[in-house]
Amino acid sequence: MDHKKFRQIRILYADDDHEERALAKESFAECRLANKVFFVENGHELLDYLLHEGRFNAHNAPRPDLILLDLNMPKRRGSAHSKK
C-alpha cells in the first residue's frame, strides 16, 4: 500500500472522565496511531480549544479534522457544542 497517498489528521478527544481519556491514549498507542491526538477535559476547554482562547492558541491547538466527543460532559454538555 502506498502511504504517500494518505495524510495525517488531527484528532480532538473531549471527555471529562480521566479513565476514559487514559484508555483512549493507551488504545491509540497500542494501534500505533500515526495521527496527532489532542485531549480536553470538559466543555469549557473544548470551546477554548476551538476558539483559541484561554491557554489555547493557534500554535498549540490546531484545527481538528475529527472530534471525538463525550456528549455528557459537565461544564457544558457535549451535545451543546455539536450545534456550534
Secondary structure, DSSP 8 states (H G I E B T S, - for coil): --GGG----EEEEE-S-HHHHHHHHHHHHHTT--SEEEEE-SHHHHHHHHHT-TT--TTTS---SEEEE-TT-SSS-HHHHHT-
